[in-house]
């Protein structure tokens, strides 16, 4: 539901005002001006800060939990710092990396876009692993997933694989068109240069 309303509000505010290529957060804030007037930047800033407070602990914490479970570290936000030092250290490192990215010139909008693309391409493989585990009676201790639930997840996995392939093909097609356009422009420039040179040589 959260994803749906994010897509819906983005379509209404940004796409509705003709903003289809957002390069900076300022451009996104400007789309709120018809609704918030002079407070558009303030409203957008408060939204970004709120999302940060929500997302940073979740994302950094999930990475720390994943590493802790894999490497056998002590984990849990209910533990004190000295009880799970590596766990908390990874949370701090993850947060620090995010802060550093903001100061080395990386476009945050493009970073968010490509992160979403990567997540979308990796998600089907995770769903395949979930399907395998959910159907294993031994791993599920005699309570495997129902047939209906397994089918729903399987259909979702196939749909996500198809969407990922289509997206990659679309990007490749766009790059091919761009390369073709550049080559056409180069050919045209070469022809114009040759014509100009020939005209100069013909002059007495």
ABEGO torsion letter per residue (X at the ends): XAAAAAAAAAAAAAAAAGBABBABAAAAAAAAAAAAEAAAAAAAAAAAAAAAAAAAAAAAAAAAAAAAAAAGBBBEAABBAAABAAAAAAAAAAAAAAAAAAAAGBBAAAAAAAAAAAAAAAAAAAAAAAAAAAABAAAAGGBBBBAAAAAAAAAAAAAAAAAAAAAAAAAAAAAAAAAAAAAAAAAAAAAAAAAAAAAAAABX
